Amino acid sequence: MRTTTSQGRWVPIGLMVAALTGCAMSNTDSPVQTPGQAKASDTEMLEVGAQWLQDKPPIRALNMYLDGFHFYNGHPGAQMEAHHYCSALNEEVFQCVIYDGNTAEAKLMGVEYIISQRLFTQLPAKEKALWHSHAHEVSSGQLVAPGIPQVAETRLMEKLANTYGKTWHTWHTDQDKQLPLGVPQLMMGFTADGQADAQMVRQRDQRLGIDSAEKKKARAEIKPGPVATGADAWQKGNVIQLNDPTGHQHVMPRPATASDENARSQP
């Protein structure tokens, strides 16, 4: 994490130090295996060389790990865990890449853009329907920052409580797709208790060694403001989703089982 500056960063330096001393989380593997031949020796050598010789500023800027849950817009029963790796462009705009796990073999599922409520209220009405609020994700304890101390996480959640996200998934490994097939799908976040699959949340909590209920208690002092008009449009029947001309099915809920490496929804 970075320090807070006039350009804006995630957290102040005290929280940065706390985060660096926080406990590590358990690994979450991708739920699918990618078809293809194993890496050749020269590919591995090129990777090692690139690791040491190439600078990667955009990648290094992805300094915040968030874990939460999404569902397909228009299909609230099709839910999955999402591992976010984010950077702050300033205090009001963040960008995240989303993976289906937190290991080196994780698949890149999509992207999420996060903006402040001030910026959200300036969007055109039709654009607002693509965005979801984070108020419930924060207050419920479902959105977490694994591995950092509670005080640092609570401060971070204060920053996120009144933000809005636009999320597109491009590789639907939650549907057991081994390749990124079909078109992107718009995702949403939960807005009330009882919407997220309880078993899915329990699986995530057990794997990461956390307790969402305790997170909720720890965030009792976080009081998000009213959700801005236009966000979470699915709740009022305004559902936007891309039809897939390739015929791929993206919304087949599957049972979450105790052996799942990555939590997914009940049917």
C-alpha contacts under 8 A as a table, 3 or more apart, distances in Angstrom:
res1	aa1	res2	aa2	distance
1	M	10	W	6.75
1	M	11	V	7.05
1	M	16	M	5.49
1	M	19	A	7.65
1	M	63	N	5.23
1	M	64	M	6.24
2	R	9	R	5.97
2	R	10	W	6.33
2	R	11	V	6.50
2	R	12	P	7.28
2	R	13	I	6.95
2	R	16	M	6.51
2	R	63	N	7.71
3	T	9	R	5.95
3	T	10	W	7.03
3	T	11	V	5.74
3	T	12	P	4.66
3	T	13	I	4.68
3	T	16	M	6.90
4	T	7	Q	7.80
4	T	8	G	5.55
4	T	9	R	4.64
4	T	10	W	6.56
4	T	11	V	5.62
4	T	12	P	4.77
4	T	13	I	6.97
5	T	8	G	5.04
5	T	9	R	6.28
7	Q	90	N	5.76
7	Q	91	E	7.42
8	G	88	A	7.38
8	G	89	L	7.50
8	G	90	N	4.52
8	G	91	E	4.65
9	R	12	P	7.75
9	R	88	A	5.82
9	R	89	L	7.68
9	R	90	N	6.16
9	R	91	E	6.19
10	W	87	S	7.97
10	W	88	A	6.31
10	W	91	E	7.44
10	W	156	L	7.11
11	V	15	L	6.06
11	V	16	M	6.67
11	V	155	R	7.63
11	V	156	L	6.76
12	P	15	L	5.61
12	P	16	M	6.49
13	I	16	M	4.80
13	I	17	V	6.35
14	G	17	V	5.34
14	G	18	A	6.36
15	L	18	A	4.87
15	L	19	A	5.97
15	L	151	V	7.84
15	L	152	A	5.16
16	M	19	A	5.10
16	M	20	L	6.31
16	M	152	A	7.92
17	V	20	L	5.19
17	V	21	T	6.51
18	A	21	T	5.26
18	A	22	G	6.24
18	A	148	I	6.86
18	A	149	P	6.37
18	A	152	A	6.76
19	A	22	G	5.04
19	A	147	G	7.21
19	A	148	I	4.46
19	A	149	P	6.20
19	A	152	A	6.73
20	L	148	I	7.27
21	T	148	I	7.43
22	G	147	G	5.24
22	G	148	I	4.44
22	G	149	P	5.40
23	C	147	G	4.88
23	C	148	I	6.55
23	C	149	P	7.72
24	A	146	P	7.52
24	A	147	G	4.83
25	M	146	P	6.06
25	M	147	G	5.43
25	M	208	L	5.35
25	M	209	G	7.13
26	S	207	R	6.03
26	S	208	L	5.14
26	S	209	G	7.37
27	N	101	G	7.63
27	N	102	N	6.01
27	N	103	T	6.31
27	N	207	R	7.71
27	N	208	L	7.69
28	T	101	G	4.88
28	T	102	N	5.37
28	T	103	T	6.47
28	T	207	R	7.57
28	T	261	E	5.99
28	T	262	N	6.21
29	D	100	D	7.62
29	D	101	G	5.06
29	D	102	N	6.60
29	D	103	T	6.00
29	D	105	E	7.27
29	D	106	A	6.43
29	D	261	E	5.69
29	D	262	N	6.74
30	S	33	Q	7.52
30	S	100	D	5.48
30	S	101	G	5.00
30	S	102	N	7.97
30	S	103	T	7.75
30	S	105	E	6.82
30	S	106	A	5.03
30	S	107	K	6.48
30	S	173	T	7.97
30	S	261	E	6.91
30	S	262	N	6.75
31	P	100	D	7.43
31	P	173	T	6.74
31	P	174	D	7.26
31	P	176	D	7.13
31	P	260	D	7.46
31	P	261	E	6.03
31	P	262	N	6.15
32	V	173	T	6.37
32	V	176	D	6.11
32	V	177	K	7.13
32	V	178	Q	5.77
33	Q	178	Q	6.15
34	T	178	Q	5.30
34	T	179	L	6.67
35	P	178	Q	6.94
35	P	179	L	7.84
39	K	43	T	6.15
39	K	44	E	6.66
40	A	43	T	5.25
40	A	44	E	6.51
41	S	44	E	5.14
41	S	45	M	6.22
42	D	45	M	4.91
42	D	46	L	6.09
43	T	46	L	5.05
43	T	47	E	6.22
44	E	47	E	5.02
44	E	48	V	6.32
45	M	48	V	5.15
45	M	49	G	6.22
46	L	49	G	5.06
46	L	50	A	6.05
47	E	50	A	5.08
47	E	51	Q	6.05
48	V	51	Q	5.07
48	V	52	W	6.51
49	G	52	W	5.40
49	G	53	L	5.86
49	G	54	Q	7.87
50	A	53	L	5.18
50	A	54	Q	5.13
51	Q	54	Q	6.13
56	K	59	I	5.47
56	K	60	R	6.18
57	P	60	R	5.08
57	P	61	A	6.14
58	P	61	A	5.20
58	P	62	L	6.98
59	I	62	L	5.48
60	R	63	N	6.67
61	A	86	C	7.73
61	A	87	S	5.49
61	A	88	A	7.96
62	L	85	Y	5.58
62	L	86	C	4.73
62	L	87	S	4.58
62	L	96	C	7.49
63	N	85	Y	6.83
63	N	86	C	6.15
63	N	87	S	5.90
64	M	84	H	7.91
64	M	85	Y	5.59
64	M	86	C	5.08
64	M	87	S	6.42
64	M	145	A	7.77
65	Y	83	H	7.21
65	Y	84	H	5.65
65	Y	85	Y	4.73
65	Y	86	C	6.47
65	Y	145	A	5.81
65	Y	146	P	6.99
66	L	83	H	6.08
66	L	84	H	4.92
66	L	85	Y	6.46
66	L	86	C	7.70
66	L	143	L	6.92
66	L	144	V	5.66
66	L	145	A	4.57
66	L	146	P	6.84
67	D	81	E	7.28
67	D	82	A	5.90
67	D	83	H	4.74
67	D	84	H	5.99
67	D	143	L	5.83
67	D	144	V	5.32
67	D	145	A	6.20
67	D	146	P	7.16
68	G	81	E	5.82
68	G	82	A	5.45
68	G	83	H	6.73
68	G	84	H	7.89
68	G	137	E	7.74
68	G	142	Q	5.98
68	G	143	L	4.58
68	G	144	V	6.52
69	F	79	Q	6.95
69	F	80	M	5.61
69	F	81	E	4.48
69	F	82	A	5.46
69	F	142	Q	7.48
69	F	143	L	7.50
69	F	189	G	6.79
69	F	190	F	7.85
69	F	196	A	7.91
70	H	79	Q	5.66
70	H	80	M	5.63
70	H	81	E	6.50
70	H	82	A	6.72
70	H	187	M	6.04
70	H	188	M	5.61
70	H	189	G	5.18
70	H	190	F	7.35
71	F	75	H	6.86
71	F	76	P	5.49
71	F	77	G	7.14
71	F	78	A	5.53
71	F	79	Q	4.25
71	F	80	M	6.42
71	F	187	M	5.44
71	F	188	M	5.42
71	F	189	G	6.49
71	F	190	F	7.96
72	Y	75	H	5.16
72	Y	76	P	6.15
72	Y	78	A	6.04
72	Y	79	Q	6.87
72	Y	185	Q	6.94
72	Y	186	L	6.26
72	Y	187	M	4.64
72	Y	188	M	6.27
72	Y	251	V	7.04
73	N	76	P	6.72
73	N	185	Q	7.81
73	N	186	L	5.75
73	N	187	M	5.11
73	N	188	M	5.58
73	N	234	W	6.99
73	N	239	V	6.48
73	N	240	I	6.86
73	N	241	Q	6.41
74	G	234	W	6.70
74	G	239	V	5.65
74	G	240	I	7.43
74	G	241	Q	7.25
75	H	78	A	5.76
75	H	251	V	6.82
76	P	79	Q	6.72
76	P	195	Q	7.79
77	G	253	P	6.48
77	G	265	S	6.85
77	G	266	Q	7.16
77	G	267	P	6.47
78	A	251	V	5.82
78	A	252	M	6.57
78	A	253	P	4.69
78	A	254	R	7.81
78	A	264	R	7.98
78	A	265	S	5.90
78	A	266	Q	7.65
78	A	267	P	7.31
79	Q	196	A	7.55
79	Q	197	D	7.66
79	Q	253	P	7.26
79	Q	264	R	5.83
79	Q	265	S	4.74
79	Q	266	Q	7.92
80	M	174	D	6.39
80	M	200	M	7.77
80	M	263	A	6.10
80	M	264	R	4.30
80	M	265	S	5.89
81	E	100	D	7.15
81	E	200	M	7.89
81	E	204	R	7.77
81	E	262	N	6.69
81	E	263	A	5.55
81	E	264	R	6.26
82	A	98	I	6.25
82	A	99	Y	6.26
82	A	100	D	5.84
82	A	101	G	7.53
83	H	98	I	5.40
83	H	99	Y	5.08
83	H	100	D	6.07
83	H	101	G	6.07
83	H	102	N	6.70
84	H	96	C	5.82
84	H	97	V	5.75
84	H	98	I	4.55
84	H	99	Y	6.50
85	Y	96	C	5.25
85	Y	97	V	5.38
85	Y	98	I	6.38
86	C	94	F	6.75
86	C	95	Q	5.48
86	C	96	C	3.99
86	C	97	V	6.45
87	S	94	F	5.67
87	S	95	Q	5.60
87	S	96	C	6.46
88	A	91	E	6.76
88	A	92	E	7.95
88	A	93	V	6.25
88	A	94	F	4.39
88	A	95	Q	6.60
89	L	92	E	7.68
89	L	93	V	5.55
89	L	94	F	5.55
89	L	95	Q	7.36
90	N	93	V	5.54
90	N	94	F	7.04
91	E	94	F	7.81
92	E	114	I	7.85
92	E	115	I	5.31
92	E	116	S	4.86
92	E	119	L	7.53
93	V	113	Y	7.44
93	V	114	I	5.74
93	V	115	I	4.62
93	V	116	S	6.74
94	F	113	Y	6.01
94	F	114	I	4.97
94	F	115	I	6.42
95	Q	111	V	7.59
95	Q	112	E	6.07
95	Q	113	Y	4.71
95	Q	114	I	6.15
96	C	111	V	5.65
96	C	112	E	5.10
96	C	113	Y	6.29
96	C	114	I	7.98
97	V	108	L	7.26
97	V	109	M	7.85
97	V	110	G	6.08
97	V	111	V	4.57
97	V	112	E	6.47
98	I	108	L	5.94
98	I	109	M	5.40
98	I	110	G	5.03
98	I	111	V	5.42
98	I	112	E	7.21
99	Y	102	N	7.07
99	Y	106	A	5.97
99	Y	107	K	5.40
99	Y	108	L	4.50
99	Y	109	M	4.98
99	Y	110	G	7.01
100	D	106	A	5.77
100	D	107	K	5.61
100	D	108	L	6.76
100	D	109	M	6.17
100	D	173	T	7.15
100	D	174	D	7.85
100	D	262	N	7.20
101	G	105	E	7.94
101	G	106	A	4.86
101	G	107	K	7.08
101	G	262	N	6.89
102	N	106	A	6.07
103	T	106	A	5.37
107	K	171	W	7.72
107	K	173	T	7.80
108	L	171	W	6.87
109	M	169	H	5.37
109	M	170	T	5.51
109	M	171	W	4.61
109	M	172	H	6.54
109	M	173	T	7.37
110	G	167	T	7.38
110	G	168	W	5.56
110	G	169	H	4.10
110	G	170	T	5.05
110	G	171	W	6.72
111	V	167	T	5.78
111	V	168	W	5.66
111	V	169	H	6.58
112	E	165	G	6.28
112	E	166	K	5.47
112	E	167	T	4.24
112	E	168	W	6.54
113	Y	165	G	5.43
113	Y	166	K	5.27
113	Y	167	T	6.56
114	I	163	T	6.49
114	I	164	Y	5.46
114	I	165	G	4.38
114	I	166	K	6.63
115	I	119	L	6.30
115	I	120	F	6.53
115	I	163	T	5.55
115	I	164	Y	5.44
115	I	165	G	6.56
116	S	119	L	5.37
116	S	120	F	6.19
116	S	162	N	6.62
116	S	163	T	4.56
116	S	164	Y	6.39
117	Q	120	F	4.85
117	Q	121	T	6.11
117	Q	162	N	5.98
117	Q	163	T	5.43
117	Q	164	Y	6.71
117	Q	228	A	7.29
118	R	121	T	5.50
118	R	122	Q	6.88
119	L	122	Q	5.32
119	L	123	L	6.95
120	F	123	L	5.44
120	F	128	K	7.23
120	F	164	Y	6.99
121	T	228	A	6.97
121	T	229	T	7.95
123	L	127	E	6.25
123	L	128	K	6.17
124	P	127	E	5.27
124	P	128	K	6.39
125	A	128	K	5.24
125	A	129	A	7.04
125	A	230	G	6.55
126	K	129	A	5.66
126	K	130	L	7.77
127	E	130	L	5.76
127	E	131	W	7.61
128	K	131	W	5.51
128	K	230	G	5.24
128	K	231	A	5.67
128	K	233	A	7.90
129	A	132	H	7.90
129	A	230	G	5.79
129	A	231	A	5.75
129	A	232	D	6.67
129	A	233	A	5.10
129	A	234	W	7.81
129	A	238	N	7.26
129	A	239	V	7.83
129	A	240	I	7.41
130	L	166	K	6.08
130	L	186	L	7.51
130	L	231	A	7.50
130	L	232	D	7.88
130	L	233	A	7.66
130	L	240	I	7.08
131	W	164	Y	6.17
131	W	165	G	5.31
131	W	166	K	4.61
131	W	167	T	7.59
131	W	188	M	7.48
131	W	231	A	5.52
131	W	232	D	6.42
131	W	233	A	7.96
132	H	164	Y	5.47
132	H	165	G	5.33
132	H	166	K	6.53
132	H	188	M	5.80
132	H	189	G	6.06
132	H	231	A	5.24
132	H	232	D	4.73
132	H	233	A	7.86
133	S	136	H	7.56
133	S	162	N	7.36
133	S	163	T	6.35
133	S	164	Y	4.60
133	S	165	G	6.49
133	S	189	G	7.06
133	S	191	T	7.54
133	S	227	V	6.69
133	S	231	A	6.22
133	S	232	D	6.42
134	H	137	E	5.15
134	H	138	V	6.19
134	H	160	L	6.81
134	H	161	A	5.64
134	H	162	N	6.48
134	H	163	T	5.88
134	H	164	Y	5.90
134	H	165	G	7.33
134	H	189	G	7.18
134	H	191	T	7.90
135	A	138	V	5.44
135	A	139	S	6.21
135	A	160	L	7.81
135	A	161	A	4.75
135	A	162	N	5.94
135	A	163	T	7.53
135	A	191	T	7.47
135	A	224	P	5.74
135	A	225	G	7.92
135	A	227	V	7.38
136	H	139	S	5.05
136	H	140	S	5.57
136	H	161	A	7.91
136	H	190	F	6.66
136	H	191	T	5.10
136	H	192	A	6.29
137	E	140	S	5.53
137	E	141	G	6.47
137	E	142	Q	5.40
137	E	143	L	5.28
137	E	161	A	7.98
137	E	189	G	7.21
137	E	190	F	6.42
137	E	191	T	7.05
138	V	141	G	5.53
138	V	142	Q	6.55
138	V	143	L	5.54
138	V	144	V	7.92
138	V	157	M	6.13
138	V	160	L	7.31
138	V	161	A	5.73
138	V	216	K	7.95
138	V	219	R	7.91
139	S	142	Q	7.87
139	S	161	A	7.58
139	S	216	K	5.82
139	S	219	R	6.24
139	S	220	A	7.25
139	S	222	I	7.01
139	S	223	K	7.88
139	S	224	P	7.90
140	S	143	L	7.72
140	S	193	D	7.47
140	S	212	S	7.30
140	S	213	A	7.49
140	S	215	K	7.60
140	S	216	K	5.09
141	G	144	V	6.74
141	G	212	S	4.75
141	G	213	A	6.40
141	G	214	E	7.52
141	G	215	K	4.73
141	G	216	K	4.38
141	G	219	R	7.57
142	Q	201	V	7.50
142	Q	212	S	5.76
142	Q	215	K	7.95
144	V	153	E	7.43
145	A	148	I	6.56
145	A	153	E	6.10
146	P	208	L	7.14
148	I	152	A	6.45
148	I	153	E	6.31
149	P	152	A	5.49
149	P	153	E	6.27
150	Q	153	E	5.02
150	Q	154	T	5.97
150	Q	218	A	7.96
151	V	154	T	5.25
151	V	155	R	6.34
152	A	155	R	5.22
152	A	156	L	6.30
153	E	156	L	5.04
153	E	157	M	6.14
154	T	157	M	5.03
154	T	158	E	6.28
154	T	218	A	7.45
154	T	219	R	6.39
155	R	158	E	5.17
155	R	159	K	6.76
156	L	159	K	5.23
156	L	160	L	6.57
157	M	160	L	4.92
157	M	161	A	5.88
158	E	161	A	5.39
158	E	162	N	7.94
158	E	222	I	6.19
159	K	162	N	7.14
159	K	163	T	7.75
160	L	163	T	5.28
161	A	222	I	7.72
161	A	223	K	7.97
161	A	224	P	5.54
162	N	224	P	5.78
162	N	225	G	6.62
162	N	227	V	7.74
164	Y	231	A	7.80
166	K	186	L	7.91
166	K	187	M	7.66
166	K	188	M	7.90
167	T	186	L	5.98
167	T	187	M	5.37
167	T	188	M	7.07
168	W	184	P	6.05
168	W	185	Q	5.52
168	W	186	L	4.76
168	W	187	M	5.89
169	H	172	H	6.80
169	H	184	P	5.46
169	H	185	Q	5.37
169	H	186	L	6.59
169	H	187	M	6.92
170	T	180	P	6.42
170	T	181	L	7.97
170	T	183	V	6.69
170	T	184	P	4.46
170	T	185	Q	6.67
171	W	177	K	7.52
171	W	179	L	6.98
171	W	180	P	4.31
171	W	181	L	6.73
171	W	184	P	7.57
172	H	175	Q	5.56
172	H	176	D	7.09
172	H	177	K	5.87
172	H	180	P	6.67
172	H	181	L	7.66
172	H	250	H	7.04
173	T	176	D	4.76
173	T	177	K	4.83
173	T	178	Q	6.52
173	T	179	L	7.91
174	D	177	K	7.27
174	D	264	R	6.58
175	Q	250	H	6.74
175	Q	251	V	7.46
175	Q	252	M	6.58
175	Q	253	P	7.50
175	Q	254	R	7.57
177	K	180	P	7.01
177	K	181	L	7.26
181	L	248	H	7.27
182	G	244	D	6.26
182	G	245	P	7.88
182	G	246	T	6.02
182	G	247	G	7.61
182	G	248	H	5.74
183	V	242	L	7.37
183	V	243	N	7.89
183	V	244	D	5.77
184	P	242	L	7.25
185	Q	241	Q	6.46
185	Q	242	L	6.17
185	Q	250	H	7.97
186	L	240	I	7.52
186	L	241	Q	5.93
186	L	242	L	7.42
188	M	232	D	7.47
190	F	195	Q	6.38
190	F	196	A	6.75
191	T	195	Q	7.60
191	T	232	D	7.99
192	A	195	Q	6.17
193	D	196	A	7.30
194	G	197	D	7.37
194	G	198	A	7.62
196	A	200	M	7.59
196	A	201	V	7.32
197	D	200	M	5.22
197	D	201	V	6.46
197	D	265	S	5.93
197	D	266	Q	6.50
198	A	201	V	5.19
198	A	202	R	6.17
199	Q	202	R	4.96
199	Q	203	Q	6.08
199	Q	256	A	7.09
199	Q	266	Q	7.98
200	M	203	Q	5.26
200	M	204	R	6.41
200	M	256	A	6.41
200	M	263	A	5.03
200	M	264	R	5.74
200	M	265	S	6.01
200	M	266	Q	7.76
201	V	204	R	5.19
201	V	205	D	6.16
201	V	212	S	7.88
201	V	263	A	7.33
202	R	205	D	5.03
202	R	206	Q	6.07
203	Q	206	Q	5.24
203	Q	207	R	6.18
203	Q	258	A	7.29
203	Q	263	A	6.09
204	R	207	R	5.22
204	R	208	L	6.16
204	R	262	N	7.40
204	R	263	A	6.08
205	D	208	L	5.29
205	D	209	G	5.68
205	D	210	I	4.85
205	D	211	D	5.65
205	D	212	S	6.79
206	Q	209	G	5.05
206	Q	210	I	6.47
206	Q	211	D	7.79
207	R	210	I	7.93
211	D	214	E	5.31
211	D	215	K	6.31
212	S	215	K	4.88
212	S	216	K	6.17
213	A	216	K	5.06
213	A	217	K	6.50
214	E	217	K	5.07
214	E	218	A	6.20
215	K	218	A	5.04
215	K	219	R	6.29
216	K	219	R	5.22
216	K	220	A	6.44
217	K	220	A	5.24
218	A	221	E	7.68
219	R	222	I	5.34
220	A	223	K	7.48
227	V	231	A	7.14
228	A	231	A	6.18
230	G	233	A	5.90
232	D	235	Q	6.01
233	A	236	K	5.55
233	A	237	G	6.72
233	A	238	N	5.19
233	A	239	V	6.63
234	W	237	G	4.98
234	W	238	N	4.94
234	W	239	V	4.80
234	W	240	I	7.84
235	Q	238	N	7.28
244	D	247	G	5.75
244	D	248	H	6.44
245	P	248	H	7.87
249	Q	252	M	6.96
252	M	267	P	7.86
253	P	265	S	6.08
253	P	266	Q	6.22
253	P	267	P	4.72
254	R	264	R	7.11
254	R	265	S	6.08
254	R	266	Q	5.68
254	R	267	P	5.41
255	P	264	R	7.17
255	P	265	S	6.01
255	P	266	Q	4.35
255	P	267	P	5.79
256	A	260	D	6.57
256	A	263	A	6.36
256	A	264	R	5.34
256	A	265	S	5.64
256	A	266	Q	5.64
257	T	260	D	5.46
260	D	263	A	6.19
260	D	264	R	7.96
